[in-house]
Amino acid sequence: MSHGGQIVAETLAKLGVTRVFSVPGESFLAVLDGLHDSKIENIVCRHEGAAAMMAEAHGKMTGEPGVAFVTRGPGATNASAGVHVACQDSTPMILFVGQIDTAHRDREAFQEVNYRAAFGPIAKWATEVEDSARLTEYVRRAYKVAVSGRPGPVVVALPENVVSCPDVSLSRITKPVPLRQSLAEPARAAMDWLAEAERPLVIAGGPHWSKGAAEALATFAETQGLPVAVGFRRQDYIDNRHTNYAGDLNVGVNPRLAKRLREADRLLVLGSRLGDIETQGYTLVDPASPTQLICHIHADENEIGRVYPVEMGFATRADHFVEELAKLPPVSGDWTDWTTSARQDYDHWLSPQQSPGDVKLEQVIGWLSANLPEDAIITNGAGNYAAWLHRYFVYKTYGTQLAPTSGSMGYGFPASIAASLEHPDRQVVCLAGDGCFQMTLNEMSTAIQSGAKPIVIVVNNGRYGTIRMHQERTYPGRVSGTMLANPDFAALARAYGGQGEIVVSGDQFADAFARSVEAGTLAVIELRVDEDALSPSLTLSGLRS
């Protein structure tokens, strides 16, 4: 017999959870007490949004639910940013929220929130435990819901009186085992269907990927001679050096790849929802009347045919499906010219476009791509700076990209902390804009306290670059609300106990990076870039002219 908080901690431990992220609150003191004697590491964060993003990044890396604990009211609403990332990125995650005593419900008690209503639209399941005897049941179910079908976030409210209740029994716990169906016949059917294409394109994305799936995708593409594109921020789903790789469907997509998607006659979509970003606002593939025929593989049967009419679809995990595809012999179709030209388009896209100023991001990203270990993990949030990363960094192996498909600013730095803790033997690099970094830079304290040692490269142009770019296009010469007054980022890193570097010319970067690695702790390298640089192919001066 234990109190409720101990039951929560013990249930998580038996489910295999080894690390959680939290901001403490009096509403779940009993859970903190339960974690005290458990073998679960509790990473204490500085803001609930960052804690939820760390949990999301952990879930994305491991395929198991990332877990965060936050307090009621403002703690929960702060954490909603991370829940939204997990929702749009299809990442397994559980957010536990302290809640008021059930006896005080519906009185608008201090920090009272109806979590089922607040989180219902962005969580797979939002619930509240009302009986301490059912704590194990709810935690176990939250885990199962988070990982099943299309993975996603679950929000569980824990009332104070429920988790502090003494003499609670631990129920029987079994970790859910994913069901795996035979996919030999569906894979052959999909390949027979694709064999009828003149201009086929494989698009890989979504959840459930793995190193084995990445290797299987490469084998499948090479065996069948097919071009492969990947979804937004899923660039590590296949070695980008592979001759069948055609590029990624991101915000700043290669125009030649966009044209190829529009001209393709059959699409084999593996795991991706083929959403807004991949289709450039649903213009490359028209939901109402697509010119491409579609075979859709997705873990959630409700996604198949939800947006696009499909000719063929299978409700199953994409990683399992592609492993079966890789076993098939070559079909009679010959797409050599189509696939070769797709690769040539990608190689052409890698040719750097020179940006203004003494620090050129295309050179910095090119240096990182050429010099980082192949298993180095690159994280980023949202902002104009990311366009250089997506265009010029060549991802070599699975598990090296952590970025939000939801487009959330502030994500990259918390994700880099989670990555450094999960993989302390690997190099972790976060690329962040000055606006993006300032949303979560207080987590430098968390990094130092927990021993995380990511290297953060801050692109400082003194503005919200993406919004400024759109502003100059829509309302030229009328700057409003996009300028930033920035700190000395290097000095700030040193104030937290980390390493700080400032780079004002490109020839300084390699030495600054080497010193940051040698420091063996959190490091920040501030790049002072030209304010006119807005994207790899666009400058502010160009917009003004």
C-alpha positions in Angstrom: 0.0 0.0 0.0 1.3 3.5 -1.0 -0.1 6.9 -1.4 -1.3 7.9 -4.9 1.8 9.8 -5.9 3.9 6.7 -5.3 1.5 4.6 -7.3 1.9 7.1 -10.3 5.7 6.9 -10.1 5.8 3.1 -9.7 3.4 2.6 -12.6 5.5 4.7 -14.9 8.6 2.9 -13.8 7.0 -0.5 -14.6 6.0 0.9 -18.0 9.7 1.6 -18.7 9.8 5.4 -18.1 13.3 6.4 -17.0 13.1 10.2 -17.2 10.4 12.8 -16.8 10.5 16.6 -17.2 8.8 18.9 -14.8 8.2 22.3 -13.2 7.2 21.6 -9.6 3.8 22.7 -8.1 2.0 22.3 -4.9 -0.8 20.5 -6.7 1.2 17.4 -7.2 3.5 17.3 -4.2 2.6 13.6 -3.7 3.9 12.7 -7.1 7.2 14.5 -6.4 7.4 12.5 -3.3 6.7 9.3 -5.3 9.5 10.2 -7.7 11.9 10.8 -4.9 12.3 7.1 -4.1 11.9 5.9 -7.7 14.6 5.2 -10.3 13.0 7.8 -12.6 15.2 10.8 -13.3 13.3 14.1 -12.9 14.6 16.9 -15.0 13.6 20.2 -13.3 12.8 22.8 -15.9 12.3 26.6 -15.8 9.1 26.9 -17.8 6.3 24.4 -18.5 6.3 25.0 -22.2 9.9 24.0 -22.4 9.3 21.0 -20.1 6.5 19.8 -22.5 8.8 20.3 -25.5 11.6 18.3 -23.9 9.1 15.5 -23.2 7.9 15.7 -26.9 11.5 15.5 -28.1 12.1 12.5 -25.9 9.0 10.8 -27.3 10.2 11.6 -30.9 13.6 10.1 -30.3 12.6 7.0 -28.5 9.1 6.1 -29.8 8.0 5.8 -26.2 5.8 8.5 -24.5 7.8 11.4 -23.3 6.4 12.4 -19.8 6.0 15.8 -18.3 4.5 17.0 -15.0 3.2 20.5 -14.5 1.0 22.3 -12.0 -2.6 23.4 -12.6 -3.9 26.5 -14.3 -1.0 28.6 -15.7 1.3 25.6 -15.5 -1.0 23.6 -17.7 -1.7 26.4 -20.2 2.0 27.1 -20.5 2.6 23.5 -21.3 0.0 23.5 -24.1 2.5 24.7 -26.6 4.4 21.3 -26.3 1.1 19.4 -26.4 0.3 21.1 -29.8 3.8 20.1 -31.1 3.1 16.5 -30.1 -0.3 16.6 -31.7 0.8 17.9 -35.1 4.1 15.9 -35.1 2.3 12.6 -34.1 4.6 12.1 -31.1 3.7 9.9 -28.1 3.6 12.0 -25.0 1.9 12.2 -21.6 1.3 15.4 -19.8 0.3 15.0 -16.1 -1.3 18.1 -14.6 -1.9 18.8 -11.0 -5.6 19.6 -10.3 -7.6 21.1 -7.5 -9.3 18.9 -4.9 -12.3 17.3 -6.4 -14.5 18.6 -3.5 -13.8 22.2 -4.8 -14.8 21.5 -8.4 -17.0 24.0 -10.4 -16.4 26.9 -7.9 -13.7 28.5 -10.0 -11.3 27.6 -7.2 -7.7 28.8 -7.3 -6.2 27.9 -10.7 -9.1 25.6 -11.6 -9.3 24.6 -15.3 -11.5 22.0 -17.0 -8.7 20.0 -18.7 -11.0 17.8 -20.8 -12.4 20.9 -22.4 -9.1 22.9 -22.6 -7.0 20.1 -24.1 -9.6 18.0 -25.9 -9.0 19.6 -29.4 -5.2 19.0 -29.3 -4.8 15.8 -27.4 -5.7 12.2 -28.3 -7.3 11.9 -24.9 -7.7 14.4 -22.1 -9.0 13.0 -18.8 -9.1 13.4 -15.0 -8.6 10.7 -12.5 -11.4 10.8 -9.9 -10.7 7.7 -7.9 -7.3 6.9 -6.4 -7.9 3.2 -6.8 -7.9 3.7 -10.6 -4.5 5.6 -10.8 -2.7 2.6 -12.3 -5.5 2.0 -14.8 -5.4 5.6 -16.0 -1.6 5.8 -16.3 -1.5 2.5 -18.1 -4.2 3.5 -20.5 -2.6 6.9 -21.1 0.5 5.1 -22.2 -1.4 2.8 -24.6 -3.4 5.7 -26.1 -0.2 7.8 -26.6 1.5 5.0 -28.7 -1.3 3.4 -30.5 -2.5 4.1 -34.0 -1.3 7.6 -34.9 0.7 8.5 -31.8 0.0 11.7 -30.0 -0.3 13.5 -26.7 -2.4 12.5 -23.7 -3.3 14.9 -20.9 -4.1 13.4 -17.4 -5.3 15.7 -14.6 -4.4 14.5 -11.1 -6.5 16.1 -8.3 -4.6 16.8 -5.1 -6.8 14.6 -3.0 -6.5 11.7 -5.4 -2.7 11.6 -5.6 -2.3 12.3 -1.8 -4.7 9.6 -0.8 -2.9 7.0 1.5 -3.2 3.3 1.3 -3.6 2.8 -2.5 -2.9 -0.5 -4.0 -0.8 -1.0 -7.2 -2.8 -2.7 -9.9 -1.3 -5.3 -12.3 0.7 -3.6 -15.0 1.5 -4.9 -18.5 3.3 -2.8 -21.1 1.3 -2.6 -24.3 2.7 -4.7 -27.1 2.1 -3.3 -30.6 0.2 -5.6 -32.9 1.8 -6.5 -36.2 -0.2 -7.9 -39.1 1.1 -9.7 -42.1 1.9 -7.1 -44.8 3.3 -9.3 -47.6 0.1 -9.2 -49.7 -0.6 -5.5 -49.2 3.0 -4.6 -50.1 2.8 -6.6 -53.3 -0.5 -5.0 -54.1 0.9 -1.5 -53.6 3.9 -2.3 -55.7 1.8 -3.7 -58.5 -0.3 -0.6 -58.4 2.8 1.7 -58.5 4.3 -0.3 -61.4 1.6 1.1 -63.6 3.0 4.6 -63.1 5.0 6.6 -65.7 6.1 9.2 -63.2 6.0 7.7 -59.7 7.0 9.4 -56.5 7.5 7.9 -53.0 6.9 10.3 -50.1 8.0 9.2 -46.6 7.0 11.0 -43.4 4.9 10.8 -40.3 5.6 8.7 -37.1 7.0 5.3 -36.4 10.2 5.6 -38.3 13.5 3.9 -37.3 17.0 3.2 -38.4 15.8 -0.1 -39.9 13.0 1.6 -41.7 15.4 4.2 -43.2 17.6 1.4 -44.5 14.6 -0.5 -45.8 13.4 2.6 -47.6 16.8 3.0 -49.3 16.8 -0.6 -50.3 13.2 -0.4 -51.7 14.0 2.7 -53.7 17.2 1.3 -55.1 15.7 -2.1 -56.0 12.7 -0.5 -57.8 14.5 2.6 -59.2 12.1 5.0 -57.5 12.7 8.6 -56.5 12.0 9.3 -52.8 11.0 12.7 -51.2 10.5 13.2 -47.5 8.0 15.2 -45.6 8.6 18.5 -43.7 11.4 18.0 -41.1 11.7 14.3 -41.8 14.9 14.6 -43.7 16.7 11.9 -41.8 14.2 9.2 -43.0 16.7 8.2 -45.7 20.4 8.9 -46.2 20.4 12.2 -48.2 23.5 10.9 -50.1 21.5 8.1 -51.6 21.1 8.3 -55.4 17.4 7.9 -55.2 16.8 10.8 -52.7 15.0 13.7 -54.3 14.8 16.2 -51.4 12.3 17.3 -48.8 8.9 19.0 -49.1 9.4 21.9 -46.7 8.3 25.5 -46.5 11.0 26.7 -48.8 10.7 23.7 -51.1 13.0 23.2 -54.1 10.9 24.6 -57.0 12.0 21.7 -59.2 10.8 19.1 -56.6 7.5 21.0 -56.3 7.1 20.7 -60.1 8.0 17.0 -59.9 5.3 16.4 -57.3 2.8 18.3 -59.4 3.7 16.3 -62.5 3.8 12.9 -60.8 1.0 10.5 -61.8 1.1 8.1 -58.9 2.1 8.8 -55.3 3.0 6.1 -52.7 2.6 8.0 -49.4 4.3 6.2 -46.5 3.2 7.5 -43.1 2.9 11.2 -44.1 -0.5 13.0 -43.8 0.6 14.9 -47.0 -0.3 18.1 -45.3 -0.3 21.8 -45.8 3.5 22.3 -45.9 4.3 19.3 -48.1 1.8 20.4 -50.7 2.4 24.2 -50.5 -1.0 25.0 -49.1 -2.7 22.0 -50.9 -1.7 23.5 -54.3 0.7 20.8 -55.5 -1.9 18.1 -54.7 -5.5 19.3 -54.9 -7.7 17.7 -52.3 -10.8 18.3 -54.5 -9.5 16.9 -57.7 -5.9 15.6 -57.5 -4.2 14.9 -60.8 -2.1 12.2 -59.0 -3.4 8.8 -58.0 -2.6 8.1 -54.4 -1.8 5.0 -52.4 -1.8 6.0 -48.7 -0.1 4.0 -45.9 -0.9 5.4 -42.5 -1.3 3.9 -39.0 -4.6 5.7 -38.4 -7.3 4.5 -40.8 -9.2 7.7 -40.3 -6.4 9.6 -42.1 -6.7 7.5 -45.2 -9.1 9.4 -47.5 -9.7 12.1 -45.0 -8.2 14.9 -47.1 -7.5 13.3 -50.5 -9.4 10.7 -52.4 -7.2 7.6 -52.6 -7.1 4.6 -55.0 -5.5 2.3 -52.5 -4.8 2.5 -48.7 -3.6 0.4 -45.9 -4.1 1.2 -42.2 -0.7 0.1 -40.8 2.6 1.5 -39.5 4.7 2.8 -42.4 7.9 1.4 -40.9 6.5 -2.1 -41.0 5.1 -1.6 -44.5 8.4 -0.3 -46.0 10.3 -3.2 -44.5 8.0 -5.5 -46.4 8.4 -3.4 -49.6 12.1 -3.8 -49.3 11.8 -7.6 -49.7 10.1 -7.4 -53.1 11.9 -8.2 -56.4 12.2 -5.5 -59.0 9.1 -4.8 -61.1 9.1 -4.3 -64.9 8.8 -0.5 -64.8 11.8 1.5 -65.8 11.9 5.0 -64.3 15.7 5.6 -64.6 15.5 8.9 -66.4 12.8 10.2 -64.1 14.7 9.2 -60.9 18.1 10.3 -62.2 16.7 13.8 -63.0 15.1 14.0 -59.6 18.5 13.4 -58.0 20.1 16.0 -60.2 17.5 18.5 -59.2 18.4 17.9 -55.5 22.2 18.2 -56.2 21.5 21.5 -58.0 19.5 22.7 -55.0 22.6 22.0 -52.7 24.6 24.6 -54.7 25.0 27.5 -52.3 23.4 30.8 -53.0 25.6 33.5 -51.5 24.1 35.6 -48.8 25.2 39.1 -47.8 27.5 39.9 -44.9 30.7 38.5 -43.4 29.0 35.5 -41.7 27.3 33.5 -44.4 24.9 30.8 -43.2 25.3 28.7 -46.3 29.0 28.4 -45.4 28.3 27.7 -41.7 25.7 24.9 -42.5 28.0 23.5 -45.2 30.8 23.3 -42.6 28.6 21.5 -40.1 27.3 19.1 -42.7 30.9 18.2 -43.7 32.5 18.1 -40.3 29.9 16.9 -37.7 29.9 13.2 -36.9 27.3 11.3 -38.9 25.3 10.6 -35.8 25.2 14.2 -34.6 21.7 15.3 -33.6 20.6 18.7 -35.1 17.7 20.5 -33.5 15.9 23.7 -34.5 12.7 25.5 -33.8 10.9 27.9 -36.3 12.2 30.9 -38.1 13.8 32.1 -41.3 17.2 30.8 -40.3 16.0 27.2 -40.6 15.7 27.5 -44.4 19.5 27.4 -44.6 19.6 24.3 -42.4 16.9 22.4 -44.4 18.5 23.3 -47.7 22.2 22.8 -47.1 22.6 20.2 -44.4 22.9 16.6 -45.7 21.4 14.2 -43.2 23.2 10.9 -43.2 21.5 8.6 -40.7 18.1 8.2 -39.0 17.7 9.9 -35.6 19.7 13.0 -36.3 16.9 15.6 -36.9 14.7 17.0 -34.1 12.4 19.8 -35.3 8.7 20.6 -35.0 6.5 20.0 -38.0 4.1 22.3 -36.1 6.4 25.2 -36.7 6.8 26.1 -33.0 9.3 28.7 -32.1 11.4 28.0 -29.0 11.5 24.3 -29.6 15.0 23.7 -30.7 16.8 24.5 -27.5 14.6 22.4 -25.1 14.8 19.6 -27.7 18.6 19.8 -27.7 18.7 19.4 -23.9 16.5 16.3 -24.1 18.7 14.9 -26.9 21.9 15.5 -24.9 20.5 13.7 -21.9 19.2 10.8 -23.9 22.4 10.5 -26.0 25.3 11.9 -23.8 27.9 10.3 -26.1 26.7 12.1 -29.3 27.2 15.6 -30.5 24.1 17.7 -30.2 23.8 21.0 -32.1 20.8 23.4 -31.9 20.4 26.0 -34.6 18.2 28.9 -33.3 17.2 32.4 -34.4 17.6 35.2 -32.0 13.8 35.4 -31.5 13.4 31.6 -31.4 16.2 31.2 -28.8 14.9 33.9 -26.5 11.6 32.1 -26.0 13.3 29.3 -24.1 16.8 30.4 -23.3 16.2 30.4 -19.6 16.5 26.6 -19.9 20.3 27.2 -20.0 19.9 26.8 -16.3 18.3 23.4 -16.7 21.0 22.3 -19.1 23.8 23.2 -16.6 21.9 21.7 -13.7 21.2 18.4 -15.5 24.6 18.1 -17.3 23.3 18.5 -20.8 25.9 19.9 -23.2 24.3 21.0 -26.5 26.0 23.5 -28.6 23.6 26.3 -29.6 24.3 28.3 -32.7 22.3 31.5 -32.5 21.6 33.4 -35.7 21.4 37.0 -34.6 19.9 39.4 -37.2 18.0 41.6 -34.7 14.6 40.8 -36.0 11.8 38.2 -36.4 13.1 37.3 -39.8 10.3 35.2 -41.3 7.6 37.7 -40.3 9.8 40.6 -41.6 10.1 38.8 -44.9 6.3 38.4 -45.3 5.9 42.0 -44.0 8.2 43.4 -46.7 6.4 41.5 -49.3 2.9 42.5 -48.2 3.4 46.0 -46.8 6.8 47.1 -48.2 8.7 49.7 -46.3 6.2 49.7 -43.3 8.1 47.9 -40.6 5.9 47.1 -37.6 6.5 44.8 -34.7 9.4 42.7 -36.1 12.5 44.4 -34.6 14.4 42.9 -31.7 16.7 44.3 -29.0 19.0 41.4 -28.2 21.4 40.6 -25.3 25.0 39.5 -25.7 24.1 35.8 -26.1 27.7 34.7 -25.4 27.9 36.6 -22.2 24.5 35.3 -21.1 25.7 31.7 -21.7 28.8 32.4 -19.5 26.5 33.9 -16.8 24.7 30.6 -16.7 28.0 28.7 -16.4 28.4 27.7 -20.0 30.7 28.6 -22.9 30.1 31.7 -25.0 31.5 32.6 -28.4 30.8 35.4 -30.8 31.4 35.1 -34.5 31.5 38.2 -36.7 33.3 36.7 -39.8 33.0 33.3 -41.4 36.6 32.3 -40.8 36.1 32.5 -37.0 33.4 29.8 -36.9 35.4 26.6 -37.0 37.7 27.6 -34.2 34.7 28.8 -32.1 33.0 25.5 -32.6 36.2 23.6 -31.7 36.4 25.6 -28.4 32.8 24.9 -27.7 33.3 21.2 -28.1 36.4 21.3 -25.9 34.5 23.1 -23.2 32.4 19.9 -22.6 29.4 21.9 -21.4 26.5 24.0 -22.7 27.9 26.4 -25.3 26.4 29.2 -27.2 27.9 30.5 -30.5 26.4 33.8 -31.5 26.5 34.5 -35.3 26.1 38.1 -36.0 24.7 38.0 -39.5 23.7 40.7 -42.0 20.3 42.0 -41.4 19.5 41.8 -45.1 19.8 38.0 -45.2 16.3 36.6 -45.1 16.5 33.2 -46.8 19.0 31.3 -49.0 17.6 33.0 -52.1 16.2 36.2 -50.8 17.5 39.4 -49.3 15.9 42.3 -47.6 17.5 44.7 -50.1 16.1 42.5 -52.9 12.6 42.9 -51.5 13.0 46.6 -51.1 14.1 46.9 -54.7 
